Amino acid sequence: MKKQRHGYNLPDDCWELIFQKLREDDERDMYSISLVSKQFLLISNRVKLSLNVHDETLPLLPNLLQRFQLIKSIVINTYNHQDIDGVVHQISQSGFLNLLAIKFWCTSVPPRDGFKALALNKNIKNNLKVLDCSRLISMQDKDLVLIADSFPELEELRISVRDDMYDDDEVAARITDDGVDALASKLKELKKIVFQGNACFITDQSLISLSSNCVKLREISLLINGSAQHNLTEGGIDFVVRHSRNLTSLSLELQSLQPSAFSSTMENPFTHAKNLHSLTMTQKLFSDKRICLVAKAHPPLKKLNACQSTLEELTLGGLYLREAAITDFAPYLSNLTSIHLHDHALTSVTFYTLTKYCPLLEKLIMVHSRGQVMDTFSRGYSHKNYRMQYLDISGNMLLNDTALENFGQVCPNLRFLCVHKCLRLTNVGIGEILRRCPKITQLNINGLQVSNVFGRYSDDHSVLNLKTLEARMTEIDDKGMAMIGNRCRNLQYLDICYCNEVTNKGVMEVVTNCARLRDIDLIGCEKVSTYISPEMAFSRRSSFIHEVVTVLVNR
């Protein structure tokens, strides 16, 4: 480092490492940094790895591609689906891009001409690893063939097979074994495949083809809903589990699964799944028989000792689990890092049990519980789970302040908390868990009857670490907004849609004091003027960081 008159000047590579770390925490921080100096602008351009293409950025796309030459991922999220081929064609003309991922988050027919144009770009053809077509419609077998021919090095592919049609001349989506066979025979590097929608007309042959040809396959997700006429059987699923030795994740969200004459006479396929750590099945598929195959125990869901050494993620929905079942098999789940339970008759005891016996647990989703939340917090639950960072307990109508406060005492390192539609919670419970979990950066209190998020600590002047606050349809008023402005100085996103007590004064309290605010959603705020945008922009003129705040005030 060279000492300058005003301090030390770090080399660019040091600044680049610093900016990379800031980008990992929140890429939106790059906007502010790029405005500090020309040096910082050039460095921030180099560390930007993804580009989101919206309708507003389409006219600037050539310039953006020229500016950010090191991006690895592009997300196309436009409403103008008529010109999607044109957008992709512009991307294909950038000869210096080494894209690893392209994601289509727009509703459009497949950009067939665009795919062909991308394939002519050798950098993209030989380097593209991820293609997300999960929002595209009218997908056909021929599109799978085109994708396989255009991007032979793909490792991750998401395909939508919804039969939605927006124009009369569009062809309804339809995927069959022919398309999957062609795809599997050409994508030898494929590691993850996702099919979702209601127009997936496949049989066991598709699963056998994927398992036999794509030997590196790690993740398979079949999210086939509605009236899809697939003919998958237990035998096909068992074949995949038995022969895909690298399989780490299997997700089957199907309306039904046909029985197979062979599966009942063969050995347990899950004994071959040495690397499986994530298993998701819908209620109709998770039969007693299959639970026994996974857990090697009876009755079902009592013990999962056969999976104890490898199971890291567990998703169970609609099985009417009760406290006794959780208590019985929790000691066998010590390696779990993620648990998703929904629509069960569970109480706060479930939370204490799982956080105690699963010391590696980082993410717990326990939503729409039908059990009575009786907080029986005692010395037996006086443990700490310092790994837990993500807690979603939304839709638990009987969750009360006492239980929420105790949850915070058990998991002091929470970063994400969702209590959406937990209607018994008050300001007191929200304020208490924010005090006990000071690392929370994302909070969702949508639908709660609360006027602020500080409770009995409203007079405290300490600054919270909140970056995202979703508080639509709450009772937050101007006083509550003033508290947010004073104590949430790091806030970047605020959603107060349909908060009818908020006025222009309250909005300006937040905009003026939260210098890092990027987006504020005011849809349905009856007392907020539709002409507030100029006032908000003017208030930022005196700020050191001249930011553009995205404001949504549509009525």
N, C-alpha and C positions, 0 to 999 in steps of 0.2 A: 504493500500500500504506500502511496505517495502522500506525504503530508501537504495539504494545501492551506491557504490562509484561513479558511473557515472550517478546517477539520481534515478528515481522511477521505480520499477518493478510492472507492473499491473498484477493482477490475470488473469488467463486464461479466466475466464468467461467475464471479461471486454474486453479483446482482441477479444473474440468471438463476442461480440456485435458490436465492431468497424468493424470487418471484414464482418459481416453480412450487415452492412450499405454500405460498399464499394462494396460488391457483388451486392447489389440492384442497385447501380449506374452503374456498369459495371463489370461483372464477370471476364473479362479478367485481371482485376487488381490483382486477386488472384495468377496469374502466377508469378508476380514479388514478391509478399509478401512471397510466399512459399520458395523462395530462400534466404531469409534473415537469417533464423536460423532454427534449428531443432524444436524449440518450435513453431515458426510460421508455419512451414510445417505441424505439427500435428494439429494445430488449423484450418488452412485453409482446411485441409482434412475434418474436421468435418462440416464446414459451406458450403461446396460444395453440392448443391442440385440437380444438373443435370449433365448428362454425355452424350456426343456426341460420337457415335461410327462411325468412318470412316474406310475406307480400311486400312489406315496407322496404326490405333490403334487396328485392329483385333488381331494381334499376342499378344498384351499386355492386351487384355480384361480381362482374369482371374485376373491378377495383379491389374488392375484398379478397378475391382469389390471388391477385397480384400482391397484395399487402401481406397476407398470412400464408406464406409459402411452405410452412412446416406443419400445417394442420394435418391431423391423421383421421379426423372424423368429420363428416358433413351430415347435418340433419335437415331434411327438406320438409318444411311445415307450412305449406301455403294453401290458401283457399282457392286460388286460381288453378284448378285441376286441369283446365283445358290446355295449358301450355307446359305441362310437366316435362314433356319430351324436350322442349326448348331449354328448360332449366338444366336438365341432365346433360344436354349437348354442350352448354357453356362450360360445365365442369370438365367434360371430356377434352376440351380444347386447352386445358392447363397442362402443358407438357411437363412441368416441374413438380406437380403434386405426387406424393407417394401415399395415397389414401389407404387406410386400413379398414375403414368402415363407412358405409353409406346407409342412412336410415330414412325411410319414407314415412313421415308422420302426417301424411296428407291423404285425403280420400280421393283416389284417382284410379283409373285403369292403369295397368302396368305400362311404364314408359318403354315400350318394345324398341322403338327406334333409338331411344336414349341408351338402353342396354347395349345395343349394337355399336353405338358411338363410343361408349366407355371401353368396349372390348378392343377397339382399335388403338386405344392408348395403352401401350405396353406396360407403363408404370402401374397403372390402375389394374389392368388385367392380371398381372403377375403378383401384385401385392395385396389386393383386396381380400380381407379375411372375414369381414362381417357385413352381411346384407340383411337389412330389416325391411321386409315388405308387409308388415303386420297391419297396415292401414289400407293397403291397396285392395281394390275390388276387381271382380271379373277375372280372377286368376284361373288359367287353364293349364292342362298338361303341357301344352306347347311352351308356356312360359317357364315351366320348370326346366324343360330341355334348353331353352334359350339361356336361362341363368347358368346352368351347368356348363354350357359351351363358352359363355362369355367370361366366367370367373372360376376357373378350374382350381384355384388355390383357396376357395372359401373354407372357413372353419366353423362359421356360425351362420345359420340361415333361419329366418322367421318368415312364415308364409301365412297370409290371410286367405281363407276360402269362404268368405261370406257371399251370400247370393244377392247382396244389395245392388241395385241398378239405379242410376240417376238420369240416364238418357235412354230413350226408346231403342236406339241402335246398339246399345251395349249387350254383350252376351253374358248370361248368368255364369257365375263361377262354378267350376266343376274340376275336382282333382280325383284321379283314379290311380290304380296300381301302375298303369303304364307310365304316367308321369313320374311317380316316385321311383320306379325301377330305373328309368333313364337317369334321373338325378343321382341316385345312389351309385350307379355304375361309373359315374364320371367324377364325383367329388370324393376322392380318396382321402383328403385331409379333413373331412368334415368331423367336427367334434360336438356340435350342438345343432339340433333341429327342432323347430317348433311349428306345428300346424294348429291353426285355430280358426273356428268358424263352423258353419252349418252346411257346407257343400263339399264335404270331404268323403268321397265314396270309395274308401279303401278297405282292404281285407288284410288278413294275416300276411299275405304275400308282400305287402309294403314293409311290414316290420321285419320280415325275414330278409328282404333285400337290403334294408338299411343295416341290419346287424351283420350280415355276411360280407357286404362290400365296404362298409365304412368302419374299419376295425379300430379306428381311433375315437369312435363315438363315445362321448362322455355324458351328454344330456339329451334326453328325449322328452318332449312335452306334446301331448295330444289333448288339445282343448276343443273338443268337438261337441257342440251343443245343438239345441233345437231339434230339428227334424232330420238331421244328417243320417243318411242311409248307409253307414259303415257296417262292416261285417267282421269286426275284430272279436277274437275269442280269447279265452283264458290261455289256450295253447300258444297263440301268437305272442301274448305278453310273456309267458314263461320262456319261450324261445329267446326273446330279447334278453331277459334277465340271465339266462343260462349261458348265452354265447357272447354277449357284449361284456367282455371281461374288464374293460376300462370304464364301464358305466358308473357314474357318480350320482346322477340325479334322474329320477323317473317320475313324471307327472302325468296322471291319467284322469282327466276331467271329462268323462263320458257319461252319457245318459244311461247306457247299458253295456253289458259285455256278455257275449254269447258263451254258453258252456262248451267245453271241449272234451271229447271222449278220451283224449290222450293225457290231459293234465292230471287227472285223478290217479293214473296208474304209474306216473313217472315220479322220480325223486323230487324232493323239494328244490325248486330252481333257485331259491334265495341263498342256498348254501354255496353257490358259485359267485354270488354278488359280493366279492371281497372288498370292493371299493365304494359300494353304494352308501351314501350318507344323506340323501334327500329322497323321501318317498311321499308322494301326494296322490291320494285317491279320493274320489267322491264317495258319498255314503253308499250308493248302490253297488260299487265295486269292492268296498272294504267289507267283505263278508266275514263271518266268523272263521270260515275255512282259510281265507287269505291272511287274516290276522294271525291265525295259528301258524301258518307257514312262515310268516315274518318273525314272529316272536318265539315259535317253538314252545308254546305253553297253552294251557287250557284251564279255565275259561279265557276267552280273548281279552286283550288289553290289560291283563294282570301283570305280566312280566315280559320284558323285551330283552332278556339276557342274551339271546342269540345275536342281537344286533348291538349289544352294548359297546363293543370295541370299535365299530365303524359309524354308527348312526350319529349324525350331527344335526340334521334338520328333521322336524316332525310336524306334519300338518294333518289335523283331524277335524272334520266338520260334520255336523248333523248326526253324530253317533249317540247322542244323549249320554255322554260321559257324566259320571257322578264323582263326588269326592273320594269315595272308597277306591275306585279304579285308579285315580291319579296317585293316591297314597301308596297303592300296591306297586305300581310299576315305576314311580319316580326314582327310587334308589338305583334302578338299572339304566338310567339315562344320564349318567354323569358326564358324558362327552357332548351332550347337546349344546349347540350354540344358538339355535333358532327354534322356537316353538310357535305354532299357529293353531289356536283352538277357537272355534266359533260355533254358536248355537248349541251350547251345552248347559246343563244344570249345575254350574260351578259357582263357588263363592270365593271370598278373600283367602280362605284356607288354601285353595289351589295355588294362588300366587305365592304364599309363604312356602308351601311345600316345594314348588318347582325352583324357586330362587335359592332354596336351601340345598337341595339334592343335585342341582345342576350348576356347579360353581363356574362353569365356562359360559353360561348363558349370557348372550349379548342382546338378543331380540326376542321379545315376548308379545304376541298378539293374542288377546283373549277378549273377543268382542261378542256382543249380543248374548251375554250369559243370562240364562233364565233362572239362575239360582239366587236365593236371598243372600244379600251381602251382609252377613253378620260378622263384624270385625272381632275376631277372637284372638287378637294380638296378645301374646304372652311371652314369658321368658323362653319358651321353646322355640320362638321365632325371632329371638334377639340376635340374628345373624346379619352379616353384611354381604351383599353381592356387588363387588366393585366392578365387575365386567359388564353388567347390564347397562346398555346405552339407549335402547329403543323400547318403548312401552306404549302399546295401543290397547286401551281398554274401553273403546268407544261403544256406545249403545247399551251399556250396563245401567239400566234404569234405576237400580237400587243402590248403586255405589254412593257412599256418603263421604263427607269431609274427613271423618276420623280414619276411615280405611285408606283414603288417598294420602293423608299425612303419614301414615305408617308405611305405605308403599315407598314414600320418599325416604323414610328412615332406613329401610332395608337396602335401597338402591340409590346411593347418594351421587352416583356419577351419570345419571340420566342426561341424555342430550336431546332426545325426541320424546314428546309426550302428547298423546291424543286422547282426549276425554270427550269427544264429540257426542252430544246427546246423552250425557250422563246427567240427567235433569235434577238430581238431588244435590249436586255440588253447588257450592256458593263461593263468594269472594274469598272466604276464610280458607277453604281447602286449597284453592288455586294459589293463593298467596303463600300458604305454608309449604307446599311442595316446591315452589320456586325458591323459597329460602333454604330448604333442606337440600335441594339439588341445584346449586348455582351454575352448573355447566349446561343447563338446558338452553338450547339455541332455537329449537322449533317447538311451538306450542299450538295445539288446535283445540279451541274451546267453542267451536261452532254450536249454536243452538242452546247455550247455557244462559240461565237467567242471572247473569253477573254484570255489574256495572264497572268493575275494574279487575285487574289481575293481581292485586297486592294485598287484599284482605285487611287484616289487622296491622299490617306493616305499611299502610298508605302514607304515613308521615316519615317513613325511612327514606333517606336520600341516597342510599347506595345504588350503584348502577347495575342493572341486570345484563346478562349476556345474550338476551333474546335477539335473533336475527330474523326469524319468521314468526309472525303471529296471525293465526287465522281465527277471527272472532266474529264471523258473520252471524246475523240474527241473534245477537246478544243484546243486553241492555246498556252497553257502554254509551256514555254521554260525553259532553265536552270536558267535564271534570276528569273522567277516566282517561280521555285522550291527552289531557294535560299531564297526567301522571305518566302515561306512556312516553310522551315527549321528553319528560325530565329524567326518567330512569331507564329508558331503553335506547340509549344513544347509539347502539350498534345495529338498530333495526334496519333491515333492508327490504322486507316485504310485509305489507299489512293488508289484511282483508277484513273490511268492516261492512260488507254488503248488508243492506236491509237493517242497519242500526239506525232506527228512526229518531233517536235523541241526539245524534251528532249533527253539528252545524259547521259552517265554514270556519268558525273560530276554533273549534276542536281540531279540525283537519290541519289548520295552519300551525297549531301548537306542535303537532308531530312533524310536519314538513320543515318547520323552522329549526327545531332542535335535533332532529335525527338526520345528520348530515350525510349519512350513508344510505338513506332510503332510496330505493330504485323503483319500486312498484307499490302503488296503493290502489285498492279496488273499492270503489264507492258506489257500485251499482245498487239502486234501490234505497239510497239514503235520502229520504224525502226532503230533509231540511238543508241539504248541501246543494249549492247552486251549480248548475251545469256550466257556468262560466268561471269556475274556480281555477281552471288550469292556468290561465295567464298570471293570476295572483301567485300561484305556487311557483311558477317559473321565475317570476320577478323576485321572489323571496330568496331564490338561490343565487342571484346575481352577486350578492355581497359575500357569498361563501367562498372559501379558498378553493374548494372543489366544485367546479361548475358542472353539475350533473344534470342529466335529463331524467325526470321522474315520469314513469309511465302511469297515467291516470285513467281509470275506467269509471266513468260517471254516467253511463247509459241508463236511461230510464226504462 
